Every structure is written in structure tokens, then in C-alpha cells.
Amino acid sequence: MKISFVGKGGSGKTTLSSLFVRHLASSGVPVVAVDADINQHLGAALGLDESEAAALPAMGAHLPHIKEYLRGDNPRIASGESMIKTTPPGRGSRLLRVVEDNPVYAACAREVAVGADGERVRLMVTGPFEEGDLGVACYHSKVGAVELFLNHLVDGRDEYVVVDMTAGSDSFASGMFTRFDMTFLVAEPTRKGVSVYRQYKEYARDFDVALKVVGNKVQGPDDLAFLREHVGEDLLVTVGHSDWVRSLEKGRPRPFAQLDGADRDALGVMHGAADASYERRDRGRYMRQMVEFHLKNAHSWGNARMGVDLSGQVDPDFVLGEPAAAALA
């Protein structure tokens, strides 16, 4: 299952994504957590100190290695260098699984302990801007490795990838917003809080994106009524003030078992909604959207940059999923 968390800056999306990761891990579900926000806070939210979070290997720094591995023996791709962030897999490509050891995880992932009983998750990060990026690079140049990772990932019902996305609606500048079984939009009960929801809902309208709103910082009936008025049936669940979260933000983490019962119930509702989305998977649509965004990027800038027609990288008979993974094993 591929799950994303989005919302305006300061809405609490990173905090809620980290709580969801902890909930999944405590439920015995294997998890890969990905920080795809240029403001790298997921590691700290999962309990790492500042030095540990800063030492996490950046996926962007390993992009050439990732490309070459994923290319495999795909005859449609001349070299890893010719791959762009949207290059789809095909016959001969190497596919990734949540539960396995591979060179991508070896280079980019670190195991993080998130529970008192030894529960661990794999954490990957895009990496922050480097000095040489300032003034010349955009956020989307950093998340190309994440998009390639998602495009080559075969995942099942009882294994999760949770991606903490960039704030606001910037994720619509790439095709990543179509890569998820469920998108949780974290919204505060304010006009600014629901404005990102309206944008996201409008942009996603034609792409069959499964979207549910998690109301955050909800303090009473008036806040709840406000969200229901502006979000309607997309409102899945709400959470309020949490002493557990406040303690974590002060650098004094408590055992996850001490999280308030209401918040644990909310995470359970989110887990149920995510699981239910698996039944709606349409692998054909998923692959068509992957190809659509690849062709858009190829025609917009990729062909000129690489000096070749990147539409030739598309394998028209390939569909990502369990049968493809079995055939390539």
C-alpha cells in the first residue's frame, strides 16, 4: 500500500504521518517511510536526534546508482543516465519490494526504532538543498529518486510505504500525486487550512485520486462543524491536542503505547480506510498514468536534455503488479 500525507505548512502532516508509521509498525506491518518534503522533519518526528537525522543518506545523492540498478536489462533503456524521474518500468527492469534487501535500500535506507517492543521501519529521505543548489535548483529536482522508487515498487495489502509530501499543492508539479492508494490531507479548522484541500481536490479531480481529510488541532464542536461544512464527506476523522505529541516536540519522547486512546482510535480509522483502498486498485490505470506523465515530461524537457526520444522507453505491454514481479524474479 502506498500512502501519502499532504497539507499546508504547519498543518501537522509530518507529525501525523510519523504517528501513522508508528501505528503500522506496532500492528506488525512492514513499513518504508519516505520524507519527500524538502524541509526534512520526518526523521526527528520518528525519534531521531538532530545529528542522526542530518546523517541520513539523501536519495538524490544516489540517483545515478538508483537509475542504473532499476534499469536492469531493460532493452528500451540505453543506460541509467538516459532515465528521467518518470521513466516507467518494463520487461527487464528491476522491481522493488517493501520487504527485501536490495542496493537501493542499502544505499538510501536506514532502520529506525519506533516502538518499545523493538518495532523498526526503513526510513528514506530526499535530502535537503545543498549549497550548490541554492538559487538554481527546485524542489522537484530532489524528489526524482522518490518518483522512480514508487514507479518501480510492487507492494501488497499488508505492507506499506508512507510518504510525507511537500507542503501545499506543489506535489502537482510532478506525477507523484497519482502514485498512491490513499492520500491523507491534513487540515486545520481554518480558512487557510481548508484552502489546500480545495486546491488538491480540484487538481486531482480528473485522476481518480483517493483522498480523505484528517482534521488536526480540532478543539471542539465548532471546529468539527467548520470542517464538515467545508470538507463534507471527505472528512474521515479528527484529532485534537496531544500531550504525547507535545512531549515529542520538546525532545522528550514517550512510549507509543502512552498515546491518548482517542488518537490511537483515529489512527485505526485511517488504517482501515487505507486497507479498504486496496480493493479499488486499478493497475491498468496506474500504468497508464505513469506513461502519461512520462510522455509529458519527455516532450516538455526530457527529449531535449537527453538528445533522444524518451517515448521509446515505454513498454506498451507491461503492467506493474504481482504477475510482473513474478515474471522478473
CORCORCOR-V390753 format. One record per residue. N is the residue number from 1. PHI is phi in radians with two decimals (* if undefined). OMEGA is omega in radians with two decimals (NA if undefined). D_CENTER is the distance of its C-alpha to the mean C-alpha in Angstrom with 2 decimals. Layout:
# CORCORCOR-V390753
N/PHI/OMEGA/D_CENTER
N/PHI/OMEGA/D_CENTER
This chain:
# CORCORCOR-V390753
1/*/3.11/10.44
2/-1.90/-3.05/6.87
3/-2.19/3.07/5.89
4/-2.08/3.02/4.39
5/-2.07/3.13/6.95
6/-2.29/3.13/9.12
7/2.71/-3.14/12.80
8/-1.25/3.09/15.60
9/-1.01/3.14/16.23
10/1.50/-3.11/17.84
11/-1.29/-3.09/16.78
12/1.79/-3.08/15.43
13/-1.13/3.13/11.70
14/-1.17/3.11/11.20
15/-1.06/-3.11/14.12
16/-1.21/3.09/13.08
17/-1.13/3.12/9.66
18/-1.19/3.09/11.93
19/-1.15/3.12/14.51
20/-1.14/3.08/12.48
21/-1.05/3.13/11.63
22/-1.11/3.13/15.38
23/-1.05/3.14/16.43
24/-1.07/-3.13/14.86
25/-1.09/3.13/16.40
26/-1.20/3.09/19.64
27/-1.51/3.13/19.73
28/1.48/-3.11/19.88
29/-1.62/3.07/16.57
30/-1.18/-3.02/15.07
31/-2.37/2.86/11.61
32/-1.94/3.11/9.43
33/-1.79/-3.09/7.60
34/-2.23/3.04/5.84
35/-1.63/-3.14/7.26
36/-1.81/3.07/6.58
37/-1.73/-3.12/9.39
38/-1.10/2.98/12.76
39/-1.54/-2.91/14.27
40/-1.44/-3.10/13.32
41/-2.15/-3.04/13.88
42/-1.15/3.13/11.53
43/-1.02/3.11/14.06
44/-1.12/3.13/16.90
45/-1.15/3.09/15.47
46/-1.60/3.00/15.34
47/1.86/3.10/18.95
48/-1.30/3.02/19.33
49/-1.43/-3.01/22.14
50/-1.06/-3.11/22.05
51/-1.19/3.11/23.50
52/-1.15/3.14/21.18
53/-1.13/-3.13/18.05
54/-1.20/-3.10/19.75
55/-1.52/-3.14/20.57
56/-1.11/-3.12/17.12
57/-1.24/-3.12/17.10
58/-1.43/3.11/15.19
59/-1.06/-3.12/13.41
60/-1.04/-3.14/15.11
61/-1.23/-3.12/18.39
62/-1.87/-3.05/18.15
63/-1.01/3.12/17.21
64/-1.03/3.13/20.73
65/-1.14/3.13/20.66
66/-1.08/-3.13/17.34
67/-1.04/-3.08/18.82
68/-1.12/3.11/22.11
69/-1.17/-3.09/20.83
70/-1.17/3.13/18.75
71/-1.03/3.14/21.78
72/1.00/3.13/23.95
73/-1.96/-3.14/27.08
74/-1.14/-3.06/25.77
75/-1.22/3.14/28.98
76/-1.42/-3.10/27.39
77/-2.03/-3.02/25.72
78/-1.16/-3.12/28.48
79/-2.82/3.05/26.57
80/-1.06/-3.14/23.23
81/-1.06/-3.09/24.33
82/-1.45/3.11/24.47
83/-1.39/3.00/20.81
84/-2.00/-3.00/18.63
85/-1.06/-3.07/14.87
86/-1.76/-3.10/15.29
87/-0.96/-3.10/17.81
88/-1.47/3.05/17.47
89/-1.29/3.06/18.64
90/-2.68/3.12/22.17
91/-1.09/-3.07/25.01
92/1.77/3.10/25.34
93/-1.21/3.00/21.72
94/-1.57/3.11/20.24
95/-1.78/-3.09/17.46
96/-1.94/3.04/15.17
97/-2.14/3.10/15.01
98/-1.15/-3.08/13.21
99/-1.83/3.06/16.70
100/-2.97/2.96/18.64
101/-1.88/3.12/19.82
102/-2.64/-3.10/19.35
103/-1.11/3.11/19.89
104/-1.16/3.09/16.26
105/-1.13/-3.12/15.64
106/-1.04/-3.10/19.14
107/-1.46/-2.90/18.55
108/-2.02/-3.02/15.12
109/-1.85/3.02/14.31
110/-2.26/3.11/16.37
111/-1.41/-3.11/17.15
112/-2.18/3.07/17.18
113/-1.37/-3.07/19.56
114/-2.19/-3.10/18.34
115/-2.54/-3.13/21.32
116/-1.17/-3.11/25.10
117/-1.67/3.07/25.56
118/1.53/3.12/23.78
119/-1.09/-3.11/20.35
120/-2.29/3.07/18.03
121/-2.27/2.99/14.39
122/-1.50/3.13/13.09
123/-2.11/3.03/11.36
124/-2.22/-3.12/10.33
125/-2.33/3.07/10.40
126/-1.17/-3.06/10.87
127/1.73/-3.13/14.20
128/-1.42/2.98/16.29
129/-1.14/2.99/18.87
130/-1.61/-3.10/21.91
131/-1.00/-3.13/25.42
132/-1.24/3.13/25.85
133/-1.47/-2.98/22.86
134/-1.09/3.11/24.37
135/1.48/-3.08/25.84
136/-2.26/-3.08/24.88
137/-2.09/3.08/21.12
138/-1.98/-3.13/18.35
139/-0.94/-3.01/14.77
140/-1.24/3.04/13.76
141/-1.20/-3.10/15.93
142/-1.58/-3.01/13.70
143/-1.72/3.11/10.35
144/-1.02/3.13/12.30
145/-1.16/3.11/11.75
146/-1.15/-3.13/7.97
147/-1.11/3.09/9.02
148/-1.11/3.09/11.87
149/-1.01/-3.13/10.15
150/-1.15/-3.12/8.28
151/-1.17/-3.10/11.67
152/-1.91/-3.06/13.64
153/-1.72/3.01/12.04
154/-1.86/-3.05/14.32
155/-2.27/-3.12/13.23
156/-1.90/-3.07/15.54
157/-1.08/-3.00/16.04
158/-1.74/3.02/16.51
159/-2.51/-2.92/13.68
160/-2.24/2.85/10.11
161/-2.06/-3.11/6.72
162/-2.02/-3.06/5.02
163/-1.99/3.02/2.22
164/-1.53/-3.01/5.25
165/-1.49/3.08/5.90
166/-1.16/-3.12/9.53
167/-1.22/3.10/12.33
168/1.29/-3.08/14.25
169/-1.84/-3.12/13.99
170/-1.08/-3.10/13.53
171/-1.11/3.13/10.40
172/-1.33/3.07/13.14
173/-1.35/3.02/14.80
174/-2.37/-3.14/12.81
175/-1.45/-3.07/12.05
176/-1.06/-3.07/8.26
177/-1.15/3.11/8.76
178/-1.65/-3.02/10.59
179/-1.57/-2.94/8.31
180/-2.06/3.03/7.48
181/-1.28/3.14/10.35
182/-2.59/3.02/9.98
183/-2.00/3.05/8.90
184/-1.71/3.10/10.49
185/-1.73/-3.10/12.25
186/-1.56/-3.05/14.03
187/-2.29/2.99/17.52
188/-1.43/3.13/20.67
189/-1.42/3.11/24.01
190/-2.43/3.11/25.09
191/-1.07/3.10/25.57
192/-1.14/-3.12/23.01
193/-1.10/-3.11/20.59
194/-1.61/-3.12/20.92
195/-1.16/3.10/21.26
196/-1.15/3.07/17.54
197/-1.01/-3.12/17.40
198/-1.07/3.10/20.26
199/-1.06/-3.09/18.75
200/-1.07/-3.13/15.47
201/-1.07/-3.12/17.67
202/-1.19/-3.11/20.02
203/-1.13/-3.05/17.74
204/-1.48/-2.97/15.94
205/-0.93/-3.04/19.36
206/-1.60/-3.04/20.20
207/-2.10/3.07/17.03
208/0.96/3.12/17.09
209/-1.42/3.08/13.72
210/-1.36/-3.00/13.79
211/-2.25/3.03/13.66
212/-2.28/-3.12/14.97
213/-1.71/3.01/16.02
214/-1.91/3.11/16.25
215/-1.32/-3.11/19.28
216/-2.06/-3.14/19.38
217/1.08/3.14/22.60
218/-1.52/-2.98/24.69
219/-1.89/-3.13/28.20
220/3.13/-3.08/30.47
221/-1.03/-3.12/31.61
222/-1.16/3.08/31.71
223/-1.08/-3.14/28.03
224/-1.11/3.13/27.17
225/-1.11/3.12/29.56
226/-1.07/-3.13/28.08
227/-1.14/3.12/24.57
228/-1.09/3.13/26.17
229/-1.14/-3.00/28.23
230/-1.69/-3.08/25.47
231/-1.96/3.10/22.59
232/1.17/-3.03/24.73
233/-1.24/3.08/23.53
234/-1.31/3.11/19.83
235/-1.25/-3.09/20.33
236/-1.60/-3.03/19.21
237/-2.84/3.11/20.17
238/-2.28/3.03/21.07
239/-2.32/-3.11/21.30
240/-2.07/3.12/23.83
241/-1.15/-3.14/25.03
242/-2.29/3.04/24.28
243/-1.12/3.12/26.65
244/-1.09/3.14/24.28
245/-1.15/-3.14/21.56
246/-1.05/3.11/24.36
247/-1.11/3.10/25.69
248/-1.08/-3.12/22.40
249/-1.15/3.07/22.24
250/-1.54/-3.12/25.81
251/1.42/3.13/25.01
252/-2.15/-3.06/26.68
253/-1.12/3.07/24.17
254/-1.88/3.05/25.65
255/-0.99/-3.09/25.09
256/-1.06/3.13/22.31
257/-1.08/-3.14/25.12
258/-1.54/3.07/26.61
259/-1.05/-3.10/23.89
260/-0.93/-3.11/25.75
261/-1.01/-3.14/26.32
262/-1.11/3.12/25.20
263/-1.22/3.09/21.77
264/-1.12/3.09/21.55
265/-1.11/3.14/22.64
266/-1.09/3.10/19.96
267/-1.11/3.08/17.23
268/-1.12/3.09/19.20
269/-1.10/3.11/19.19
270/-1.11/3.11/15.42
271/-1.05/3.13/15.39
272/-1.11/3.13/18.08
273/-1.15/3.11/16.44
274/-1.14/3.12/13.35
275/-1.06/-3.12/15.95
276/-1.11/-3.12/18.04
277/-1.17/3.14/15.52
278/-1.07/-3.12/15.98
279/-1.16/-3.11/19.51
280/-1.65/-3.12/18.56
281/-1.02/3.07/16.80
282/-2.20/-3.04/18.57
283/-1.14/3.09/18.05
284/-1.12/3.11/20.54
285/-1.11/-3.14/18.80
286/-1.00/-3.13/15.44
287/-1.25/3.13/17.53
288/-1.09/3.12/19.57
289/-1.16/3.09/16.78
290/-1.04/-3.14/15.57
291/-1.16/-3.14/19.22
292/-1.00/-3.11/19.80
293/-1.27/3.07/17.35
294/-1.14/-3.13/18.63
295/-1.12/3.09/22.16
296/-1.07/-3.14/21.55
297/-1.19/3.12/20.28
298/-1.07/-3.10/23.11
299/-1.24/-3.08/25.73
300/-1.29/-3.07/24.54
301/-2.63/-3.00/24.47
302/-1.13/-3.11/23.62
303/-1.05/-3.12/27.06
304/-1.15/-3.10/28.92
305/-1.22/-3.06/27.04
306/-1.57/3.13/27.33
307/1.32/3.11/30.77
308/-2.44/3.07/30.09
309/-1.47/-3.05/29.03
310/-1.31/3.06/25.44
311/-1.11/3.10/25.81
312/-1.20/3.10/27.60
313/-1.35/-3.09/24.39
314/-1.40/3.04/23.65
315/-1.66/-2.98/24.95
316/-1.16/-3.09/26.10
317/-1.78/-3.06/26.70
318/-1.72/3.04/23.44
319/-2.25/-3.12/20.95
320/-1.22/3.12/17.89
321/2.85/-3.09/18.31
322/-1.02/3.14/20.48
323/-1.06/3.13/23.70
324/-1.15/-3.14/22.37
325/-1.12/3.13/21.16
326/-1.11/-3.10/24.60
327/-1.18/-3.09/26.43
328/-1.64/-3.10/24.87
329/-1.17/NA/25.25
